């Protein structure tokens, strides 16, 4: 398993609404086209209305690379910048968990 935790901070409330719309459109494509993407979740942060947390879990690094190569992901990566004040990315090395079938 290979994962990411990403914290996005939007510029303002209008940008956050546009970012959420972009995320929803991209998420539809991810769900429909990426069997190697095990979990792709987006969360609002309680008490911080401009922040979003993405938790992404891929079958392996190859599945992540396949995700990154998709045209709709490239479009998301390009379009998101206009809405964001900052981005923080942590790459995750899976240890254990509940809710996914994994052999580890």
MMTF fields as JSON, N, C-alpha, C and O atoms, coordinates in Angstrom:
{
  "mmtfVersion": "1.0.0",
  "mmtfProducer": "UNKNOWN",
  "numBonds": 415,
  "numAtoms": 416,
  "numGroups": 104,
  "numChains": 1,
  "numModels": 1,
  "chainsPerModel": [1],
  "groupsPerChain": [104],
  "chainIdList": ["A"],
  "bondAtomList": [4, 2, 8, 6, 12, 10, 16, 14, 20, 18, 24, 22, 28, 26, 32, 30, 36, 34, 40, 38, 44, 42, 48, 46, 52, 50, 56, 54, 60, 58, 64, 62, 68, 66, 72, 70, 76, 74, 80, 78, 84, 82, 88, 86, 92, 90, 96, 94, 100, 98, 104, 102, 108, 106, 112, 110, 116, 114, 120, 118, 124, 122, 128, 126, 132, 130, 136, 134, 140, 138, 144, 142, 148, 146, 152, 150, 156, 154, 160, 158, 164, 162, 168, 166, 172, 170, 176, 174, 180, 178, 184, 182, 188, 186, 192, 190, 196, 194, 200, 198, 204, 202, 208, 206, 212, 210, 216, 214, 220, 218, 224, 222, 228, 226, 232, 230, 236, 234, 240, 238, 244, 242, 248, 246, 252, 250, 256, 254, 260, 258, 264, 262, 268, 266, 272, 270, 276, 274, 280, 278, 284, 282, 288, 286, 292, 290, 296, 294, 300, 298, 304, 302, 308, 306, 312, 310, 316, 314, 320, 318, 324, 322, 328, 326, 332, 330, 336, 334, 340, 338, 344, 342, 348, 346, 352, 350, 356, 354, 360, 358, 364, 362, 368, 366, 372, 370, 376, 374, 380, 378, 384, 382, 388, 386, 392, 390, 396, 394, 400, 398, 404, 402, 408, 406, 412, 410],
  "bondOrderList": [1, 1, 1, 1, 1, 1, 1, 1, 1, 1, 1, 1, 1, 1, 1, 1, 1, 1, 1, 1, 1, 1, 1, 1, 1, 1, 1, 1, 1, 1, 1, 1, 1, 1, 1, 1, 1, 1, 1, 1, 1, 1, 1, 1, 1, 1, 1, 1, 1, 1, 1, 1, 1, 1, 1, 1, 1, 1, 1, 1, 1, 1, 1, 1, 1, 1, 1, 1, 1, 1, 1, 1, 1, 1, 1, 1, 1, 1, 1, 1, 1, 1, 1, 1, 1, 1, 1, 1, 1, 1, 1, 1, 1, 1, 1, 1, 1, 1, 1, 1, 1, 1, 1],
  "groupList": [{"groupName": "UNK", "atomNameList": ["N", "CA", "C", "O"], "elementList": ["N", "C", "C", "O"], "formalChargeList": [0, 0, 0, 0], "bondAtomList": [1, 0, 2, 1, 3, 2], "bondOrderList": [1, 1, 2], "singleLetterCode": "X", "chemCompType": "L-PEPTIDE LINKING"}],
  "groupTypeList": [0, 0, 0, 0, 0, 0, 0, 0, 0, 0, 0, 0, 0, 0, 0, 0, 0, 0, 0, 0, 0, 0, 0, 0, 0, 0, 0, 0, 0, 0, 0, 0, 0, 0, 0, 0, 0, 0, 0, 0, 0, 0, 0, 0, 0, 0, 0, 0, 0, 0, 0, 0, 0, 0, 0, 0, 0, 0, 0, 0, 0, 0, 0, 0, 0, 0, 0, 0, 0, 0, 0, 0, 0, 0, 0, 0, 0, 0, 0, 0, 0, 0, 0, 0, 0, 0, 0, 0, 0, 0, 0, 0, 0, 0, 0, 0, 0, 0, 0, 0, 0, 0, 0, 0],
  "groupIdList": [1, 2, 3, 4, 5, 6, 7, 8, 9, 10, 11, 12, 13, 14, 15, 16, 17, 18, 19, 20, 21, 22, 23, 24, 25, 26, 27, 28, 29, 30, 31, 32, 33, 34, 35, 36, 37, 38, 39, 40, 41, 42, 43, 44, 45, 46, 47, 48, 49, 50, 51, 52, 53, 54, 55, 56, 57, 58, 59, 60, 61, 62, 63, 64, 65, 66, 67, 68, 69, 70, 71, 72, 73, 74, 75, 76, 77, 78, 79, 80, 81, 82, 83, 84, 85, 86, 87, 88, 89, 90, 91, 92, 93, 94, 95, 96, 97, 98, 99, 100, 101, 102, 103, 104],
  "secStructList": [7, 3, 3, 3, 3, 3, 3, 3, 3, 3, 1, 1, 2, 2, 2, 2, 2, 2, 2, 2, 2, 2, 2, 2, 2, 2, 2, 2, 2, 2, 2, 2, 2, 7, 6, 6, 3, 3, 3, 3, 3, 3, 3, 3, 3, 6, 6, 3, 3, 3, 3, 3, 3, 3, 3, 3, 3, 3, 1, 1, 2, 2, 2, 2, 2, 2, 2, 2, 2, 1, 2, 2, 2, 2, 2, 2, 2, 2, 2, 4, 4, 4, 4, 3, 3, 3, 3, 3, 3, 3, 3, 3, 3, 7, 7, 7, 7, 1, 1, 1, 7, 7, 7, 7],
  "xCoordList": [0.834, 0.0, 0.876, 1.974, 0.357, 1.03, -0.027, -1.109, 0.273, -0.737, -0.197, 1.009, -1.148, -0.862, -1.866, -3.023, -1.42, -2.3, -1.937, -0.788, -2.918, -2.665, -3.592, -4.794, -3.018, -3.812, -3.77, -2.705, -4.94, -5.085, -5.74, -6.692, -5.244, -5.891, -6.297, -5.459, -7.599, -8.135, -7.938, -7.759, -7.974, -7.732, -8.842, -8.57, -10.079, -11.229, -12.438, -12.318, -13.599, -14.788, -15.226, -15.655, -15.129, -15.492, -14.561, -15.007, -13.278, -12.31, -12.572, -12.429, -12.953, -13.244, -14.426, -14.403, -15.447, -16.61, -16.22, -16.654, -15.411, -14.958, -14.046, -14.123, -13.187, -12.303, -13.127, -12.845, -14.143, -15.003, -15.69, -15.841, -16.102, -16.728, -15.731, -16.063, -14.52, -13.454, -13.166, -12.997, -13.111, -12.857, -13.968, -13.69, -15.216, -16.347, -16.288, -16.496, -16.004, -15.921, -14.771, -14.92, -13.643, -12.487, -12.743, -12.372, -13.372, -13.67, -14.542, -14.364, -15.479, -16.325, -15.47, -15.695, -14.499, -13.61, -12.721, -12.484, -12.237, -11.379, -12.163, -11.673, -13.381, -14.205, -14.498, -14.51, -14.729, -15.117, -13.946, -14.145, -12.731, -11.639, -10.38, -9.407, -10.367, -9.114, -9.272, -9.449, -9.209, -9.334, -8.187, -8.357, -7.043, -5.903, -5.938, -5.111, -6.913, -7.109, -8.08, -9.274, -7.551, -8.337, -9.23, -10.416, -8.67, -9.409, -8.987, -7.798, -9.966, -9.698, -10.782, -11.887, -10.468, -11.473, -11.04, -9.854, -12.04, -11.817, -12.658, -13.833, -12.039, -12.714, -12.593, -11.55, -13.65, -13.554, -13.014, -13.235, -12.313, -11.737, -12.648, -12.89, -13.146, -14.048, -13.382, -12.27, -14.07, -13.561, -12.588, -12.157, -12.234, -11.32, -11.927, -11.545, -12.863, -13.674, -12.911, -13.449, -11.69, -10.93, -10.012, -9.354, -9.957, -9.046, -9.767, -10.914, -9.04, -9.504, -8.371, -7.205, -8.729, -7.768, -8.135, -9.284, -7.156, -7.322, -6.576, -5.427, -7.242, -6.577, -6.688, -7.784, -5.531, -5.486, -4.69, -3.59, -5.252, -4.579, -4.642, -5.715, -3.481, -3.345, -2.827, -2.118, -3.185, -2.747, -1.224, -0.689, -0.537, 0.932, 1.372, 0.534, 2.664, 3.179, 2.823, 2.625, 2.74, 2.335, 0.907, 0.62, 0.014, -1.369, -1.388, -2.166, -0.53, -0.426, 0.068, -0.468, 1.081, 1.6, 0.532, 0.435, -0.263, -1.366, -2.378, -2.867, -2.689, -3.594, -3.052, -3.777, -1.798, -1.175, -1.113, -1.042, -1.139, -1.019, -2.345, -2.352, -3.452, -4.768, -4.95, -4.519, -5.585, -5.819, -6.634, -6.341, -7.651, -8.489, -7.729, -8.029, -6.757, -5.925, -4.97, -4.773, -4.385, -3.512, -4.296, -3.778, -5.528, -6.369, -6.657, -6.624, -6.937, -7.171, -5.934, -6.032, -4.769, -3.526, -3.248, -2.747, -3.568, -3.361, -4.395, -4.04, -5.65, -6.734, -6.768, -7.187, -6.351, -6.495, -5.721, -6.131, -4.608, -3.723, -4.413, -4.083, -5.357, -6.034, -6.88, -7.233, -7.209, -8.07, -7.309, -7.892, -6.023, -5.294, -4.305, -3.642, -4.233, -3.218, -2.009, -0.88, -2.244, -1.125, -1.51, -2.687, -0.473, -0.617, 0.482, 1.652, 0.11, 1.082, 0.832, -0.299, 1.894, 1.753, 2.635, 3.823, 2.052, 2.804, 2.607, 1.475, 3.717, 3.656, 3.642, 4.391, 2.786, 2.553, 2.986, 2.721, 3.65, 4.036, 3.137, 3.258, 2.247, 1.224, 1.848, 2.778, 1.324, 1.747, 0.634, 0.853, -0.549, -1.686, -2.952, -2.902, -4.089, -5.339, -6.545, -6.424, -7.701, -8.98, -9.748, -9.68, -10.456, -11.304, -10.768, -11.445, -9.592, -9.045, -8.463, -7.868, -8.637, -8.015, -6.578, -6.294, -5.688, -4.268, -3.498, -3.833, -2.487, -1.542, -0.286, 0.311, 0.11, 1.28, 2.136, 3.169],
  "yCoordList": [-1.185, 0.0, 1.245, 1.263, 2.275, 3.563, 4.638, 4.563, 5.626, 6.638, 8.048, 8.289, 8.969, 10.387, 10.998, 10.58, 11.983, 12.849, 14.253, 14.674, 14.978, 16.304, 17.298, 17.062, 18.413, 19.505, 20.677, 21.211, 21.062, 22.219, 23.34, 23.102, 24.539, 25.718, 26.613, 27.055, 26.871, 27.697, 29.179, 29.569, 29.991, 31.429, 32.143, 33.013, 31.776, 32.406, 31.484, 30.408, 31.918, 31.062, 30.791, 29.679, 31.767, 31.569, 30.551, 29.67, 30.684, 29.721, 28.329, 27.343, 28.231, 26.925, 26.26, 25.054, 27.032, 26.474, 25.981, 24.909, 26.75, 26.334, 25.112, 24.21, 25.09, 23.937, 22.687, 21.624, 22.806, 21.658, 21.132, 19.92, 22.017, 21.604, 20.861, 19.829, 21.383, 20.711, 19.331, 18.366, 19.235, 17.964, 16.963, 15.795, 17.407, 16.505, 15.946, 14.751, 16.81, 16.352, 15.357, 14.345, 15.651, 14.761, 13.441, 12.381, 13.501, 12.294, 11.315, 10.102, 11.827, 10.949, 10.129, 8.931, 10.771, 10.079, 9.065, 7.972, 9.42, 8.509, 7.251, 6.134, 7.439, 6.278, 5.381, 4.157, 5.965, 5.192, 4.52, 3.514, 5.043, 4.617, 4.103, 3.791, 4.004, 3.658, 2.499, 2.73, 1.278, 0.14, 0.052, -0.544, 0.622, 0.587, 1.647, 1.644, 2.572, 3.577, 2.984, 2.852, 2.629, 1.929, 2.907, 2.641, 4.033, 5.061, 6.415, 6.688, 7.252, 8.634, 9.469, 9.597, 10.031, 10.766, 12.209, 12.526, 13.064, 14.489, 14.907, 14.554, 15.662, 16.083, 17.586, 18.166, 18.221, 19.585, 19.48, 18.48, 20.501, 20.504, 21.321, 22.502, 20.693, 21.35, 22.591, 22.522, 23.715, 24.957, 25.712, 26.813, 25.12, 25.777, 25.648, 24.764, 26.522, 26.356, 26.43, 26.042, 26.91, 26.995, 25.799, 25.702, 24.885, 23.745, 22.481, 22.222, 21.699, 20.39, 19.401, 19.709, 18.204, 17.114, 16.023, 15.585, 15.592, 14.446, 13.277, 13.412, 12.122, 10.886, 9.954, 9.613, 9.548, 8.718, 7.456, 7.517, 6.321, 5.044, 4.269, 4.048, 3.866, 3.157, 1.747, 1.499, 0.829, -0.56, -0.634, -1.429, 0.201, 0.248, 1.511, 2.284, 1.724, 2.935, 2.958, 4.029, 1.783, 1.744, 2.271, 2.982, 1.922, 2.425, 3.943, 4.642, 4.444, 5.89, 6.564, 7.592, 5.982, 6.542, 6.506, 7.434, 5.442, 5.366, 6.48, 7.113, 6.717, 7.806, 9.145, 9.919, 9.407, 10.683, 10.886, 12.022, 9.8, 9.908, 10.214, 10.538, 10.117, 10.33, 11.795, 12.696, 12.028, 13.394, 14.216, 15.393, 13.616, 14.353, 14.71, 15.726, 13.899, 14.236, 15.371, 16.298, 15.301, 16.39, 17.7, 18.754, 17.642, 18.843, 19.375, 20.584, 18.47, 18.876, 19.556, 20.62, 18.937, 19.48, 20.88, 21.74, 21.105, 22.411, 23.431, 24.557, 23.045, 23.972, 24.337, 25.443, 23.46, 23.687, 24.9, 25.548, 25.212, 26.263, 27.615, 28.398, 27.904, 29.201, 29.383, 30.508, 28.278, 28.336, 28.251, 28.471, 27.938, 27.564, 28.619, 29.292, 28.736, 29.563, 28.713, 29.202, 27.421, 26.539, 25.079, 24.718, 24.245, 22.793, 22.128, 22.489, 21.158, 20.358, 18.89, 18.415, 18.161, 16.766, 15.884, 16.158, 14.822, 13.782, 12.472, 12.046, 11.828, 10.49, 9.494, 9.634, 8.498, 7.562, 6.152, 5.682, 5.487, 4.09, 3.268, 3.342, 2.495, 1.752, 0.779, 0.042, 0.789, -0.131, -1.122, -2.331, -0.639, -1.529, -0.688, 0.542, -1.377, -0.635, -1.536, -2.756, -0.932, -1.61, -1.001, 0.207, -1.806, -1.288, -1.552, -1.272, -2.072, -2.438, -3.827, -4.206, -4.579, -5.897, -5.742, -5.379, -6.016, -5.874, -7.069, -7.646, -7.406, -8.39, -7.624, -6.988, -7.684, -6.893, -7.684, -7.194],
  "zCoordList": [0.0, 0.0, 0.0, 0.555, -0.636, -0.699, -0.491, -1.072, 0.324, 0.602, 0.664, 0.73, 0.64, 0.793, 1.756, 1.811, 2.509, 3.268, 2.818, 2.948, 2.288, 1.744, 2.435, 2.559, 2.883, 3.466, 2.496, 2.184, 2.03, 1.163, 1.956, 2.699, 1.805, 2.369, 1.207, 0.421, 1.113, 0.034, 0.345, 1.498, -0.705, -0.566, 0.205, 1.033, -0.07, 0.583, 0.386, -0.2, 0.88, 0.812, -0.621, -0.931, -1.486, -2.887, -3.545, -4.28, -3.273, -3.816, -3.265, -3.988, -1.993, -1.397, -2.096, -2.343, -2.413, -3.114, -4.51, -4.931, -5.221, -6.55, -6.463, -7.298, -5.452, -5.245, -4.969, -5.522, -4.117, -3.812, -5.066, -5.225, -5.948, -7.2, -8.085, -8.668, -8.185, -8.941, -8.363, -9.108, -7.048, -6.366, -6.674, -6.946, -6.634, -6.895, -8.312, -8.521, -9.285, -10.679, -10.863, -11.547, -10.257, -10.375, -9.667, -10.171, -8.507, -7.739, -8.504, -8.388, -9.28, -10.098, -11.059, -11.231, -11.677, -12.619, -11.908, -12.424, -10.74, -9.974, -9.605, -9.777, -9.097, -8.718, -9.912, -9.778, -11.059, -12.242, -12.944, -13.625, -12.8, -13.675, -12.994, -13.68, -11.673, -11.006, -10.013, -8.817, -10.494, -9.578, -8.573, -7.509, -8.876, -7.957, -6.882, -5.97, -6.988, -5.94, -4.934, -5.203, -3.775, -2.759, -2.0, -1.805, -1.573, -0.839, -1.387, -1.557, -1.659, -2.066, -1.402, -1.931, -0.252, 0.508, 0.708, 0.801, 0.769, 0.972, 2.171, 2.277, 3.071, 4.3, 4.481, 4.178, 4.972, 5.487, 6.904, 7.588, 7.337, 8.682, 9.594, 9.345, 10.638, 11.581, 12.174, 12.698, 12.084, 12.655, 11.765, 12.107, 10.612, 9.665, 8.268, 7.501, 7.945, 6.731, 5.413, 4.376, 5.427, 4.177, 3.97, 2.934, 4.937, 4.83, 4.39, 4.757, 3.582, 3.133, 3.351, 3.106, 3.816, 3.986, 2.992, 2.931, 2.221, 1.331, 1.95, 2.372, 2.001, 2.386, 1.196, 0.752, 0.686, -0.517, -0.222, 0.327, -0.589, -0.396, -1.705, -2.267, -2.17, -3.438, -3.188, -2.213, -4.076, -3.954, -3.841, -3.069, -4.617, -4.59, -5.318, -5.782, -5.42, -6.076, -7.56, -8.133, -8.184, -9.591, -9.768, -10.731, -8.837, -8.899, -8.717, -9.365, -7.835, -7.656, -8.94, -9.354, -9.557, -10.808, -11.904, -12.706, -11.939, -12.908, -12.642, -13.578, -11.383, -10.986, -11.491, -12.115, -11.22, -11.588, -13.1, -13.568, -13.865, -15.327, -16.027, -17.214, -15.315, -15.932, -16.332, -15.612, -17.471, -17.947, -16.953, -16.744, -16.339, -15.399, -14.123, -13.495, -13.73, -12.565, -12.932, -12.146, -14.107, -14.563, -14.642, -14.273, -15.116, -15.192, -13.785, -13.556, -12.848, -11.456, -10.879, -10.269, -11.075, -10.525, -11.066, -10.342, -12.324, -12.934, -12.448, -12.098, -12.427, -12.088, -10.61, -10.269, -9.739, -8.292, -7.798, -6.835, -8.447, -7.942, -7.829, -6.939, -8.707, -8.659, -7.401, -7.048, -6.723, -5.547, -4.224, -3.162, -4.276, -3.066, -2.589, -3.379, -1.259, -0.608, -0.243, -0.253, 0.085, 0.435, 0.268, 0.257, 0.138, 0.003, 0.812, 0.689, 1.639, 2.389, 2.063, 2.164, 1.669, 1.259, 2.128, 2.296, 2.681, 3.376, 2.637, 2.408, 2.259, 1.669, 2.827, 3.794, 2.712, 3.808, 3.433, 2.326, 4.362, 4.204, 5.122, 6.344, 4.538, 5.282, 6.285, 5.956, 7.508, 8.562, 8.863, 8.784, 9.205, 9.462, 9.411, 9.402, 9.378, 9.353, 9.323, 9.215, 9.418, 9.346, 8.177, 7.951, 7.455, 6.399, 5.001, 4.012, 4.915, 3.602, 3.687, 4.696, 2.626, 2.575, 2.137, 0.995, 3.044, 2.73, 3.269, 4.303, 2.553, 3.037, 3.367, 2.499, 4.606, 5.008, 5.961, 6.416]
}
